[in-house]
Amino acid sequence: MRKLTTAVTISALILLAVTRGTQAQTEKPATSEPQKAQPNTTERESRAGTRIRGRVTEGGRPVADASIMAFPVNIASNMQGAITSMLRPVTSDADGKFELTSLRPGAYSISASSPGYVLSDQDSKAFYRPGDTATLTLVKGGVITGKVTNSSGNPVVGALIRTVKVREADDKPARMRGNIGSQITESMEALLGPFKTDDRGIYRLYGLAPGYYQVAAGGRGGQGFSLAAGNAYDGDAPTYYPSSTIETAAEVTVRAGEEASGIDIRYRENRGHSIGGTVSVSAGPVPQAISVLLTRAANGVVEATTIVMGGRDHFGFDTLLDGEYVVTAIGNPGNMGLTAGAESMTASVSQPRRVTVKGADVSGVNLIIEPLASIAGRAVLEPLQDAKQKAACKELRPVPIEGTVLSAPDERKETSVDPLSGPLGAFQDTTPNDKGEFIISLLRPGIHRLDIQLPAEHLYVKSITLPQADPAAKPIDAAKSGVKLQSGDKIKGLVVTISEGAAGLDGRVVIGPENKPPTAKMRVHLVPAEPEAADIVLRYFEAEVAADGGFALTNLAPGKYWFVGREVSEPEQAEADHKPLAWDAGARTALRFEGDASKKVIELMQCQLVTDYRLKYIPLTKSSKPGPKAN
């Protein structure tokens, strides 16, 4: 239950927000009440820039009384807004409509929840900005029900029941669902309402997202702390359906709106084993609270969490079944600045430590937490200057720079056992303030690349640069080289230049004379055709091809491009985090080779939107070389 990691993090944030309540800037709470007076046109336009309207539906029908929460992407700079949304969510009306008002400029994650329903991954955007209209789609959750009995066949009463999603419905590894808003919603539910067997030993779990699950009875449910009262089975290791350990547990298939019944568990009384150790700090003060996470080594599923507080250095987990685990310590985020000019969020994290439990307790696990790094910089908006360019882009409307979302993923492949790859990773996203200043925090040592999501389709990223020690030297092209970080580094001076006049391209990939969609999973790539742009990483673009062959490429820098279609291999399809091919110099060379061989050049002018473009693709055969052919 990976959402338990988020629960620990959110709990820490709530405590910090409460203790800083007198220091935080008070915000007017969001409301769905209609305005009593009709404002004039200027007032309506002004207010539209502070609100997000939307609708919640299920199967095309409106969902009334759904709870809507909006979380600022840069939670550290708007903690009061996040807490207000959690404590006073907006409710959809009889037509499923809602309105979030008094929003600061920026980007927001929006979640909708209703008992028994889950937010659809496919129909929810990651971020919304004031002025946007949101359509949130809920789907009926699945149900798992069964009975828990002991070795004598008698019902086991009051035992906690937990589900562990091991794979998604598409057979990929389990991942965090939706945006940070929906993750926070799930985390709050995890803290407030565990499922238990009734007096007949019967349980019923509802509101489950589609996927493949393991079901367990007994134990504490993995939270290490719970708002629910304990029971006689807390000291037992969990028993997995049908009467198994983790390794031999059967999987239960959950489909939207369907019930998986007869998932009966024969309870095994097993006290299990323990893992214990100490936490130390490599440098700096000891955090007031340290979270220790225990995850499965195979898939990153969180088995348990505990918190070490008050300067103590010992931690322990008990009631564990045999298996391979990973233990990680996190110095809980603190120093929550209210502006982008302050350190937005700091934390320290240990390297994940692998531990094997096999028939005995394990002790002496020492975790050393080290300070994470950060990147500070400024986003600069470069408007069009040429009169002809302005004429071609005459319908452009200014957008606040605060709506830009920035993150700095590690160029290495993420691992499911690292909390910075999961729930904590959501807090690595940030937005600039009204001056364009930003800080990206919670970064491990390594080479990081900026990922930038722009607030409008007429914008594109022109350059990402870092100053050198010698002020007279040419700035470093950070888009090409990335930003190298060591533990505790605080890199400053990064400049992200954003320009107006972006182009767009959408269409379909088709095969054969009948123009059918491709049967293989594919991506399309735009590759700069100008020789001087060969190593300009920001001139390379890629997008997934949908099942019907459709694709869309936005925020494109004007210029000449080759268009390359590529089939996605099975190992690539299984990747949890695909990294852009342009980050690798060898991959850029290969893409240019394929593009040049196609002899087809597309020239995109400023503000040009090309629609219904068709890429004729020749599918690969077993005898084909790795490079696909497109014409």
Secondary structure, DSSP 8 states (H G I E B T S, - for coil): -THHHHHHHHHHHHHHHHHTTTTS-----------SS---HHHHHHHHTT-EEEEEEETTEE-TT-EEEEEESSGGG-HHHHHHHHHS-EE--TTSEEEE-S--SS-EEEEEE-TTEEE-STT--S-B-TT-EEEEEEEE-EEEEEEEE-TTS-B--S-EEEEEEEEETTSSB----SSHHHHHHHHHHHHH--EE--TTSEEEEEEE-SEEEEEEESS-TT-SS-SS---TTTTS--EETTTB-TTT---EEE-TT-EE----EE------EEEEEEEEESSS---SEEEEEEEETTT--EEEEEEEETT--EEEEEEE-SEEEEEEEEEEEE---SSTTS---EEEEE--EEEEESSS-EEEEEEEEEE-EEEEEEEEEE---SHHHHHHTTT-----GGG-EEE--BSS---TT-GGGTGGGGGG-B---TTSEEEEEEE-SEEE--EEE-SSTTEEEEEEEE--SSTTS--EEHHHH-EEE-TT-EEEEEEEEEEE--EEEEEEEEBTTTTB--SS-EEEEEEE-SGGGTT-GGG-EEEE--TTSEEEEEEE-SEEEEEEEEE--HHHHT-SS---GGGSHHHHHHHHHHHHHHT-EEEE-TT-EEEEEEEEEE---TTS-SS-EE-
